[in-house]
Amino acid sequence: MTSHALVGCILAGGLARRMGGGDKPLLTLDGLPMLSHVIARLAPQVETMLLNANGDPARFQDFGLPVAPDPVEGFAGPLAGVLAGLTWARANAPQAEGIVTVAGDTPFFPRDLVAKLLEACGDNPDTIVLARAGGHMHPVFGYWPLSCAEDLVAFLTEGTTRKVLAFVDRHPNATAKFDAGANGSDPFFNINTPEDLRAAEQAEALR
């Protein structure tokens, strides 16, 4: 499998409560919307991209990406975004074998994210692979084969739990380990608060 057989799905459906609501990916970081930084990181790593977001898609029209809303009712968390990406890929990217998800509020994720996720798949293309760094799982960053779409529909419909790892454990899965960034920084640092945004402005990863 190569990155050319993948769709990149940027998850931007969070409620951003700690930022006062609204769209975190549209906040300005280093003179650009945060989403612009995320797109720039992901674009060289995949064949095509889409944005998972709810509400009026017109607010994202300047980014030139298709927008796919959650296909399930209510705020179902990141797995709803994964399902949106899988559903869109099946309908619009027939060459795709799977999708890679990234968070729209994490502008410094690794530039070799996709390569390492695919390496961790091994010989089984139906393996779900999640990122791990600093001893912590980062389940929003992962590779999801299209073959898991039907079971994800069933899982979300059951509604017993919507935890990412609970779904992943139903399938062959692996982790891809990532090292710390410059000066020991978290490569999956995400912006949740105004203080985080100020810290991101000073990050060497922007340079």
N, C-alpha and C positions, 0 to 999 in steps of 0.2 A: 504494500500500500504506500502511496505517496501523498504529499500534501495537495497535489492536484486533484485528488479524489475526495477532497474535504470541503465542507461549507463551514465558515466561521460564523458563529452566532453570538452576538453581543447582548448580554442580558441586562436590560435597563428597566425592569418592571418593579423595582423596589419602591417602598413607600417613603423613604428618606425622612423618617420621623425626627431623627437627631439633627437633621439639617433644616428643620422647620417645614418639611414637605417639599413637593415639587420634584423636578428632574435633576438629580445630582449630576448626571453626565453632561448637562448643559451649563454647569458652573464653569466660570473662567479659571483656567490654570495656565500660568505663563503666557497670558495673552490670547489663548485659544480655548474653546470649549473642551472640557475634559474628554468628551467623546472623540474629539479630533485626535488626541494623543492615543487613545485606545485603538482607533481605526488604523493609525499609522503603524502601530506595533503589530497588529494582526494581519494587515493586508499582504505583506510579503510572505506570510506563512501558509496561506490558504488560497484556493482557487477563486472563491466568491464569498461574499459576506451578506448577512442580514442583521437587522436589529429587532430584538424582541422588546416591545413596549406596548402598553395599553393606553387607551384614550385617543385623542386626535393625533393621527400620524403626521399631520401637516407641520407640527412643530419641529420635526426632524428632516424636513424636505431639503434643507441646504446640504445635507450630508450625502445625498445621492444613494442611499441604501434602501432596499425594500424593508418595510416594517410589518412584522407579524405579531399580532396580539396573543395573549394567553388563550388557548383553545378550551379552557375550562372556566367555569363560573367562580367568582370570588377570587381573593388573593391567595393563590395556591403555592406561592413560593417558587424557588428556582426550578423545580421539576416541571412546572407548567411552562416555563421558558424553554427548557430542554425539549419538551414535547412540541412547542411551537416551531423550534428549529428543525426537528426531525420531520414534522409534517410539511414544512415549507420545502425542505430539501427533496423530499420524495416527489413533490409536485413540480418543482422548478429546476432541479439539478439532477437529472437522471444518471449522470456519471458518478454521483457522490456515493461513497461507501459508508460515510458517517459524518458527524458534525463535531466541531470543537467549540466548546462554550468558554466565554470569558466574561468577566464582570465589567459593566460600564463605569464603575467607580474605582477601578484599579489600574491606573495609567502606566505602571512601571513593570508589568508582568514580563517574564523572560522572552527575549527575542528568539529563543530556541524552544519555546513552549511546545509547539506542534511536533517538532522533530523528536523530542524526548517522550511525548505522549505516545507517538507511533512506535517508537523503539520498545516501549514497555508493553505494547500489545503482543509482542512475540509473534508466534505463528497462528494465533487465533484472532481473526478479524472481528469476531463477535465479542471481544473483551472490552469492557468498560474500563477506562483508565482515568484516575484522578490524580491531581497534583499534590505533592507533599513537600513541605519546606519547614525547616526549623522545628521538626518534631510535630508539626500540625498538618492536618489534612486541609485542603482547600477545594472543597467539592464543587464549587461553581466553575472551577477550571478543570475541564476534562474532555476526554474523547468518548463519544457515544455512537455506537454502530446503529445504522438504521434498523437492524434486526430487532432492537429492543423496543421499538415504537409501540407495537401492539400491547406488550406487557405493561408499558408505562401508562397507556390509556386505562387498562384494567386497574392498575395500582392506584391511580388518581381517582378513578370512579369508586373504588372500594372506600376510600376516604378514611381508613383506619389510622394511617399516619401519612404524612407527606415529607418525612425526613429523607434526605438524599441517600444517606448510607443504607437505610432500610431497603430502598429500592435496589441499590447497587448490589447488595448482598444476595439478591435473587438471581444474579447473573455472574458469569465468569468475570473477574475483575482483577485489576492490578493498580499499582501506584507508580508514579514517576517522581523521583526525588530531584529537587532543585536546591542548589547551594545559595547561600546568602549573597546579597548584592554588595556594592561598594560599602566599605566600613561596616560590614555586618548587617546591612539593611535588609528588611523583609522584601523579597521580590514580589510578594503578593500584598503589599501594603495597600489597604483600601481606605477611601476617604469617607468617613462617617459623620464627622463633626467639623465645625468651623476651624477648630484647632488642627485637625488633620489636614485641612486644605492649606492652612498657613505653613505647616511642616512640608507639605508636598511642594510648595513654591520654592523651598530651599533645597530640595533634593537634588543630588548630583545626577540622578537618573534622567533628569530633564535636559541635561547639557549634552 
